[in-house]
Amino acid sequence: MVEQHPPVGFRAKPTLTGELVVLRPVTADDVPALAPMLRDAEVTRLTGSHGEPDEVRLRAWYATRGREDGRLDLAVVERATGEVVGEAALNNWDRANESCGFRISLVPGAAGRGLGTEATRLIVGHGFERLGLHRISLEVYAFNPRARRVYEKVGFVAEGVLRDALLWQGERVDAAVMSILRPEWVRHRGRPEPLAPAGARTS
């Protein structure tokens, strides 16, 4: 059973520690470490990020993250190396409906080592256990099945499809809407039972 805590709000910027990663408040000093992610062609494609980032504007934006009370932006730090390998965020907070969005992105070369999966579990767990959320949702583009598998692994459930949600280099791409609810998190803590193979008996 998940321990109950009173909601603390998004103004509090926590440090969350796992076995592989630490999530801590992101700052302007993290821009050099995050810049390869923000400029990488494959990362920008998978996240649907249009435009070339400007370092001056990036520093100004990241410098304000600690004062934001409607979202939570955390740097993903690999414990083994101490290096910043990405960022994770809870955003679009809807206080009245106890819900928010989620996004995560890793620098090139950081995927495939379990860092993103653990980071997702940490921040989603914080959202439910400390922020009093009921629903956390995300969108993932059809050409990013690896990310979708990570979200499913943590317990996000597909709800539907936003058709032609992204126009990327002349191609229109669908986005799947996924969410996880507090009762689901209470049940499995980000480790749902794997789906049975097609045709397998379930009883």
PASEBA-1860 file (N, C-alpha, C; in nm, 3 decimals):
! residues 203
1> MVEQHPPV> 0.084/-0.119/0.000/0.000/0.000/0.000/0.088/0.125/0.000 ~ 0.054/0.223/-0.083/0.130/0.346/-0.088/0.103/0.428/0.036 ~ 0.209/0.477/0.099/0.193/0.562/0.218/0.124/0.692/0.178 ~ 0.028/0.737/0.259/-0.046/0.858/0.230/0.031/0.979/0.282 ~ 0.039/1.084/0.200/0.100/1.210/0.240/0.009/1.323/0.198 ~ 0.006/1.433/0.274/-0.069/1.549/0.227/0.000/1.609/0.106 ~ -0.076/1.663/0.008/-0.014/1.725/-0.109/0.078/1.839/-0.067 ~ 0.195/1.849/-0.129/0.290/1.955/-0.096/0.295/2.061/-0.205
9> GFRAKPTL> 0.232/2.039/-0.320/0.232/2.137/-0.426/0.355/2.127/-0.514 ~ 0.349/2.194/-0.628/0.458/2.188/-0.725/0.569/2.287/-0.697 ~ 0.549/2.377/-0.602/0.655/2.473/-0.571/0.774/2.406/-0.505 ~ 0.750/2.301/-0.427/0.859/2.227/-0.365/0.932/2.147/-0.472 ~ 1.063/2.162/-0.479/1.145/2.094/-0.580/1.230/1.988/-0.511 ~ 1.189/1.861/-0.522/1.254/1.755/-0.445/1.379/1.700/-0.514 ~ 1.452/1.621/-0.438/1.555/1.533/-0.493/1.507/1.391/-0.470 ~ 1.499/1.313/-0.578/1.446/1.177/-0.573/1.559/1.081/-0.609
17> TGELVVLR> 1.584/0.983/-0.523/1.699/0.895/-0.541/1.656/0.752/-0.570 ~ 1.710/0.696/-0.677/1.688/0.557/-0.712/1.819/0.481/-0.710 ~ 1.818/0.359/-0.764/1.940/0.279/-0.769/2.033/0.325/-0.880 ~ 1.977/0.370/-0.993/2.057/0.408/-1.109/2.068/0.558/-1.128 ~ 1.964/0.631/-1.089/1.961/0.775/-1.114/1.918/0.852/-0.990 ~ 1.954/0.979/-0.991/1.902/1.077/-0.895/1.833/1.186/-0.977 ~ 1.714/1.222/-0.937/1.645/1.335/-0.998/1.656/1.453/-0.902 ~ 1.705/1.565/-0.953/1.719/1.685/-0.870/1.673/1.806/-0.950
25> PVTADDVP> 1.647/1.918/-0.883/1.601/2.036/-0.956/1.700/2.075/-1.066 ~ 1.647/2.100/-1.185/1.731/2.140/-1.297/1.762/2.288/-1.285 ~ 1.881/2.329/-1.332/1.923/2.469/-1.324/1.987/2.511/-1.457 ~ 2.015/2.640/-1.468/2.080/2.691/-1.588/2.218/2.629/-1.607 ~ 2.283/2.588/-1.499/2.415/2.527/-1.509/2.411/2.391/-1.577 ~ 2.291/2.332/-1.591/2.278/2.202/-1.657/2.268/2.214/-1.809 ~ 2.256/2.336/-1.861/2.238/2.354/-2.005/2.352/2.290/-2.086 ~ 2.479/2.308/-2.051/2.584/2.243/-2.131/2.569/2.092/-2.140
33> ALAPMLRD> 2.526/2.027/-2.032/2.508/1.882/-2.033/2.385/1.843/-2.113 ~ 2.281/1.927/-2.111/2.157/1.896/-2.182/2.162/1.938/-2.329 ~ 2.254/2.026/-2.365/2.259/2.080/-2.501/2.267/1.972/-2.608 ~ 2.348/1.865/-2.592/2.350/1.761/-2.696/2.214/1.698/-2.719 ~ 2.135/1.684/-2.613/1.999/1.629/-2.626/1.910/1.726/-2.701 ~ 1.921/1.854/-2.669/1.835/1.955/-2.728/1.867/1.982/-2.875 ~ 1.989/1.943/-2.917/2.031/1.968/-3.055/2.038/1.843/-3.140 ~ 2.024/1.725/-3.077/2.037/1.599/-3.150/1.918/1.579/-3.244
41> AEVTRLTG> 1.947/1.547/-3.368/1.841/1.535/-3.469/1.741/1.425/-3.435 ~ 1.788/1.312/-3.385/1.697/1.201/-3.354/1.611/1.233/-3.232 ~ 1.671/1.295/-3.130/1.594/1.331/-3.011/1.486/1.432/-3.046 ~ 1.521/1.533/-3.125/1.421/1.633/-3.162/1.311/1.572/-3.247 ~ 1.344/1.473/-3.330/1.241/1.407/-3.409/1.146/1.328/-3.319 ~ 1.202/1.250/-3.227/1.119/1.166/-3.142/1.031/1.246/-3.047 ~ 1.077/1.366/-3.010/0.998/1.451/-2.921/0.916/1.554/-2.998 ~ 0.934/1.560/-3.131/0.857/1.655/-3.210/0.892/1.799/-3.182
49> SHGEPDEV> 1.021/1.825/-3.151/1.064/1.960/-3.115/1.109/2.036/-3.239 ~ 1.032/2.137/-3.277/1.067/2.220/-3.391/1.159/2.334/-3.348 ~ 1.248/2.374/-3.437/1.331/2.491/-3.410/1.463/2.457/-3.345 ~ 1.562/2.544/-3.367/1.697/2.528/-3.312/1.705/2.602/-3.179 ~ 1.744/2.533/-3.070/1.750/2.600/-2.940/1.864/2.701/-2.933 ~ 1.840/2.812/-2.868/1.939/2.917/-2.847/1.987/2.909/-2.702 ~ 2.121/2.899/-2.683/2.173/2.874/-2.549/2.139/2.985/-2.452 ~ 2.138/3.110/-2.498/2.105/3.221/-2.407/1.960/3.206/-2.358
57> RLRAWYAT> 1.870/3.175/-2.451/1.731/3.157/-2.412/1.712/3.033/-2.326 ~ 1.788/2.927/-2.358/1.779/2.806/-2.276/1.821/2.834/-2.132 ~ 1.930/2.906/-2.114/1.977/2.938/-1.979/1.874/3.022/-1.904 ~ 1.815/3.117/-1.974/1.714/3.201/-1.910/1.593/3.118/-1.868 ~ 1.555/3.023/-1.955/1.438/2.939/-1.925/1.466/2.846/-1.808 ~ 1.581/2.777/-1.812/1.613/2.684/-1.704/1.637/2.755/-1.571 ~ 1.681/2.879/-1.576/1.705/2.955/-1.454/1.576/2.983/-1.378 ~ 1.462/2.976/-1.447/1.334/3.005/-1.381/1.263/2.880/-1.330
65> RGREDGRL> 1.316/2.763/-1.357/1.244/2.639/-1.322/1.220/2.625/-1.172 ~ 1.314/2.673/-1.092/1.299/2.659/-0.947/1.188/2.746/-0.889 ~ 1.142/2.847/-0.965/1.037/2.937/-0.916/0.899/2.899/-0.969 ~ 0.893/2.801/-1.057/0.765/2.761/-1.116/0.683/2.683/-1.014 ~ 0.557/2.724/-0.992/0.474/2.650/-0.900/0.365/2.571/-0.971 ~ 0.368/2.568/-1.105/0.270/2.492/-1.180/0.328/2.374/-1.254 ~ 0.457/2.349/-1.235/0.522/2.235/-1.300/0.647/2.198/-1.221 ~ 0.700/2.080/-1.251/0.819/2.030/-1.182/0.917/1.981/-1.286
73> DLAVVERA> 1.034/2.046/-1.293/1.139/2.009/-1.388/1.260/1.959/-1.312 ~ 1.300/1.834/-1.339/1.412/1.773/-1.269/1.516/1.722/-1.367 ~ 1.643/1.741/-1.331/1.753/1.684/-1.408/1.768/1.537/-1.371 ~ 1.797/1.453/-1.471/1.824/1.311/-1.448/1.974/1.293/-1.441 ~ 2.024/1.251/-1.327/2.168/1.235/-1.304/2.199/1.087/-1.287 ~ 2.291/1.035/-1.367/2.332/0.896/-1.354/2.420/0.881/-1.231 ~ 2.381/0.794/-1.140/2.455/0.781/-1.014/2.597/0.730/-1.036 ~ 2.616/0.639/-1.130/2.748/0.579/-1.150/2.852/0.679/-1.196
81> TGEVVGEA> 2.810/0.782/-1.270/2.905/0.878/-1.326/2.889/1.019/-1.272 ~ 2.774/1.049/-1.212/2.747/1.185/-1.167/2.711/1.280/-1.279 ~ 2.692/1.226/-1.400/2.664/1.311/-1.515/2.513/1.332/-1.534 ~ 2.477/1.452/-1.578/2.339/1.480/-1.615/2.312/1.413/-1.750 ~ 2.212/1.326/-1.754/2.185/1.248/-1.876/2.046/1.276/-1.932 ~ 1.976/1.372/-1.875/1.844/1.404/-1.929/1.763/1.489/-1.834 ~ 1.636/1.501/-1.864/1.545/1.575/-1.779/1.408/1.509/-1.781 ~ 1.335/1.527/-1.673/1.198/1.474/-1.661/1.112/1.583/-1.601
89> ALNNWDRA> 0.986/1.589/-1.644/0.900/1.698/-1.598/0.757/1.651/-1.580 ~ 0.693/1.707/-1.478/0.548/1.702/-1.464/0.500/1.842/-1.500 ~ 0.410/1.853/-1.598/0.370/1.984/-1.646/0.219/1.989/-1.669 ~ 0.174/2.105/-1.716/0.030/2.124/-1.744/-0.057/2.083/-1.626 ~ -0.020/2.130/-1.508/-0.092/2.094/-1.386/-0.234/2.148/-1.389 ~ -0.328/2.060/-1.367/-0.470/2.095/-1.356/-0.510/2.066/-1.212 ~ -0.501/2.168/-1.128/-0.525/2.149/-0.985/-0.667/2.098/-0.958 ~ -0.765/2.156/-1.028/-0.904/2.122/-1.002/-0.932/1.974/-1.029
97> NESCGFRI> -0.865/1.918/-1.128/-0.888/1.778/-1.165/-0.777/1.685/-1.117 ~ -0.682/1.738/-1.038/-0.574/1.659/-0.980/-0.500/1.579/-1.086 ~ -0.462/1.648/-1.194/-0.396/1.580/-1.304/-0.284/1.667/-1.360 ~ -0.195/1.604/-1.434/-0.088/1.678/-1.502/-0.032/1.593/-1.614 ~ 0.054/1.652/-1.694/0.124/1.581/-1.801/0.262/1.537/-1.755 ~ 0.323/1.454/-1.838/0.458/1.404/-1.809/0.539/1.402/-1.937 ~ 0.667/1.436/-1.925/0.759/1.422/-2.037/0.897/1.389/-1.983 ~ 0.975/1.316/-2.064/1.113/1.283/-2.028/1.194/1.277/-2.155
105> SLVPGAAG> 1.319/1.316/-2.147/1.410/1.310/-2.261/1.550/1.284/-2.209 ~ 1.625/1.199/-2.281/1.762/1.164/-2.241/1.860/1.208/-2.348 ~ 1.984/1.234/-2.307/2.088/1.272/-2.401/2.122/1.152/-2.489 ~ 2.179/1.175/-2.608/2.218/1.064/-2.694/2.312/0.968/-2.621 ~ 2.286/0.839/-2.636/2.369/0.736/-2.574/2.324/0.691/-2.437 ~ 2.224/0.760/-2.379/2.179/0.723/-2.245/2.066/0.621/-2.245 ~ 2.003/0.603/-2.359/1.889/0.510/-2.365/1.937/0.365/-2.360 ~ 1.848/0.276/-2.318/1.877/0.133/-2.319/1.948/0.081/-2.196
113> RGLGTEAT> 1.962/0.165/-2.093/2.032/0.121/-1.971/1.942/0.124/-1.848 ~ 1.812/0.146/-1.869/1.719/0.148/-1.758/1.709/0.281/-1.686 ~ 1.785/0.381/-1.733/1.786/0.511/-1.665/1.651/0.582/-1.680 ~ 1.596/0.580/-1.803/1.469/0.646/-1.827/1.354/0.578/-1.755 ~ 1.358/0.445/-1.749/1.252/0.371/-1.679/1.251/0.405/-1.532 ~ 1.368/0.404/-1.469/1.373/0.436/-1.326/1.337/0.581/-1.301 ~ 1.384/0.672/-1.386/1.350/0.813/-1.370/1.200/0.834/-1.380 ~ 1.136/0.763/-1.474/0.991/0.774/-1.490/0.920/0.725/-1.365
121> RLIVGHGF> 0.962/0.611/-1.313/0.899/0.559/-1.190/0.915/0.658/-1.074 ~ 1.032/0.718/-1.062/1.058/0.808/-0.950/0.966/0.931/-0.954 ~ 0.958/0.996/-1.070/0.881/1.120/-1.076/0.731/1.093/-1.076 ~ 0.689/0.983/-1.139/0.547/0.947/-1.136/0.505/0.911/-0.994 ~ 0.588/0.834/-0.925/0.559/0.801/-0.786/0.549/0.925/-0.699 ~ 0.637/1.021/-0.721/0.632/1.147/-0.647/0.500/1.220/-0.675 ~ 0.457/1.217/-0.801/0.333/1.283/-0.837/0.214/1.228/-0.762 ~ 0.207/1.096/-0.749/0.094/1.034/-0.681/0.108/1.039/-0.529
129> ERLGLHRI> 0.227/1.012/-0.478/0.245/0.994/-0.335/0.266/1.124/-0.259 ~ 0.320/1.227/-0.325/0.348/1.352/-0.256/0.268/1.471/-0.309 ~ 0.233/1.469/-0.436/0.163/1.583/-0.495/0.012/1.566/-0.498 ~ -0.038/1.451/-0.458/-0.181/1.429/-0.450/-0.250/1.418/-0.585 ~ -0.176/1.378/-0.689/-0.235/1.366/-0.822/-0.321/1.240/-0.834 ~ -0.418/1.247/-0.923/-0.499/1.130/-0.955/-0.465/1.074/-1.093 ~ -0.422/1.162/-1.186/-0.397/1.118/-1.324/-0.273/1.187/-1.378 ~ -0.187/1.110/-1.442/-0.070/1.163/-1.513/-0.077/1.110/-1.655
137> SLEVYAFN> -0.065/1.200/-1.751/-0.081/1.159/-1.891/0.036/1.206/-1.976 ~ 0.045/1.150/-2.096/0.150/1.186/-2.190/0.102/1.158/-2.331 ~ 0.179/1.208/-2.427/0.159/1.174/-2.568/0.290/1.120/-2.622 ~ 0.282/1.015/-2.702/0.402/0.956/-2.761/0.375/0.933/-2.909 ~ 0.469/0.976/-2.993/0.449/0.968/-3.138/0.465/0.826/-3.189 ~ 0.397/0.798/-3.299/0.394/0.663/-3.353/0.532/0.613/-3.393 ~ 0.624/0.705/-3.427/0.758/0.660/-3.468/0.854/0.647/-3.349 ~ 0.799/0.639/-3.227/0.882/0.623/-3.108/0.835/0.503/-3.023
145> PRARRVYE> 0.837/0.381/-3.081/0.789/0.264/-3.006/0.873/0.232/-2.884 ~ 1.002/0.266/-2.886/1.086/0.238/-2.769/1.037/0.313/-2.647 ~ 1.003/0.442/-2.664/0.952/0.519/-2.552/0.819/0.462/-2.504 ~ 0.734/0.422/-2.599/0.604/0.366/-2.560/0.623/0.241/-2.475 ~ 0.720/0.158/-2.509/0.744/0.037/-2.429/0.786/0.072/-2.287 ~ 0.867/0.177/-2.273/0.908/0.221/-2.139/0.786/0.265/-2.059 ~ 0.699/0.344/-2.121/0.580/0.393/-2.050/0.489/0.277/-2.011 ~ 0.473/0.180/-2.100/0.391/0.064/-2.067/0.453/-0.016/-1.952
153> KVGFVAEG> 0.584/-0.023/-1.951/0.656/-0.096/-1.847/0.630/-0.036/-1.709 ~ 0.611/0.096/-1.705/0.586/0.166/-1.579/0.437/0.165/-1.543 ~ 0.350/0.133/-1.640/0.208/0.121/-1.611/0.117/0.218/-1.684 ~ 0.172/0.299/-1.774/0.087/0.386/-1.854/0.002/0.300/-1.949 ~ -0.122/0.341/-1.966/-0.219/0.269/-2.048/-0.261/0.356/-2.165 ~ -0.264/0.298/-2.286/-0.306/0.372/-2.405/-0.454/0.403/-2.396 ~ -0.490/0.528/-2.425/-0.629/0.571/-2.420/-0.688/0.596/-2.559 ~ -0.605/0.637/-2.652/-0.655/0.669/-2.784/-0.545/0.727/-2.870
161> VLRDALLW> -0.582/0.774/-2.988/-0.485/0.825/-3.084/-0.525/0.964/-3.129 ~ -0.430/1.056/-3.129/-0.447/1.186/-3.190/-0.395/1.175/-3.333 ~ -0.484/1.171/-3.427/-0.444/1.149/-3.566/-0.375/1.272/-3.624 ~ -0.265/1.246/-3.697/-0.190/1.354/-3.764/-0.156/1.467/-3.668 ~ -0.114/1.432/-3.546/-0.088/1.533/-3.444/0.038/1.613/-3.471 ~ 0.133/1.555/-3.544/0.261/1.620/-3.569/0.289/1.625/-3.718 ~ 0.335/1.739/-3.764/0.384/1.751/-3.901/0.536/1.758/-3.893 ~ 0.602/1.652/-3.940/0.748/1.645/-3.928/0.808/1.620/-4.066
169> QGERVDAA> 0.875/1.721/-4.116/0.942/1.713/-4.246/0.849/1.658/-4.353 ~ 0.730/1.715/-4.358/0.634/1.679/-4.461/0.550/1.557/-4.431 ~ 0.579/1.486/-4.323/0.503/1.366/-4.286/0.415/1.395/-4.166 ~ 0.289/1.353/-4.173/0.198/1.370/-4.060/0.200/1.242/-3.975 ~ 0.218/1.260/-3.845/0.242/1.148/-3.755/0.138/1.147/-3.644 ~ 0.083/1.028/-3.617/-0.012/1.012/-3.507/0.060/1.015/-3.372 ~ -0.014/1.051/-3.269/0.036/1.044/-3.131/-0.060/0.963/-3.047 ~ -0.007/0.868/-2.971/-0.089/0.793/-2.877/-0.099/0.869/-2.746
177> VMSILRPE> -0.219/0.877/-2.692/-0.242/0.935/-2.559/-0.238/0.822/-2.458 ~ -0.156/0.838/-2.355/-0.144/0.736/-2.252/-0.158/0.802/-2.115 ~ -0.205/0.724/-2.018/-0.216/0.778/-1.882/-0.197/0.668/-1.780 ~ -0.172/0.711/-1.658/-0.169/0.621/-1.543/-0.247/0.690/-1.432 ~ -0.328/0.613/-1.359/-0.413/0.666/-1.253/-0.362/0.623/-1.116 ~ -0.393/0.704/-1.017/-0.345/0.674/-0.882/-0.383/0.533/-0.835 ~ -0.509/0.487/-0.854/-0.540/0.350/-0.808/-0.452/0.244/-0.874 ~ -0.414/0.267/-0.999/-0.324/0.173/-1.068/-0.186/0.177/-1.005
185> WVRHRGRP> -0.138/0.297/-0.975/-0.007/0.309/-0.912/-0.006/0.243/-0.774 ~ -0.113/0.263/-0.697/-0.123/0.201/-0.565/-0.113/0.049/-0.577 ~ -0.170/-0.005/-0.685/-0.173/-0.150/-0.704/-0.037/-0.206/-0.743 ~ 0.036/-0.137/-0.832/0.158/-0.201/-0.885/0.287/-0.120/-0.867 ~ 0.277/0.005/-0.818/0.395/0.086/-0.793/0.488/0.096/-0.914 ~ 0.431/0.106/-1.031/0.511/0.122/-1.152/0.570/-0.005/-1.207 ~ 0.521/-0.119/-1.157/0.568/-0.249/-1.207/0.448/-0.340/-1.233 ~ 0.369/-0.307/-1.336/0.251/-0.390/-1.366/0.291/-0.527/-1.415
193> EPLAPAGA> 0.198/-0.620/-1.403/0.222/-0.754/-1.456/0.238/-0.746/-1.607 ~ 0.335/-0.818/-1.663/0.351/-0.817/-1.808/0.228/-0.874/-1.877 ~ 0.198/-0.820/-1.996/0.084/-0.868/-2.072/0.109/-1.011/-2.117 ~ 0.005/-1.092/-2.115/0.019/-1.230/-2.160/0.035/-1.232/-2.312 ~ 0.119/-1.320/-2.365/0.136/-1.330/-2.510/0.002/-1.362/-2.577 ~ -0.011/-1.317/-2.701/-0.133/-1.342/-2.773/-0.161/-1.492/-2.781 ~ -0.283/-1.532/-2.748/-0.321/-1.673/-2.752/-0.293/-1.750/-2.626 ~ -0.224/-1.686/-2.529/-0.191/-1.757/-2.406/-0.313/-1.765/-2.316
201> RTS> -0.323/-1.873/-2.239/-0.434/-1.889/-2.145/-0.411/-1.800/-2.024 ~ -0.516/-1.736/-1.973/-0.504/-1.646/-1.861/-0.570/-1.700/-1.735 ~ -0.620/-1.822/-1.741/-0.685/-1.881/-1.622/-0.637/-2.025/-1.603
END
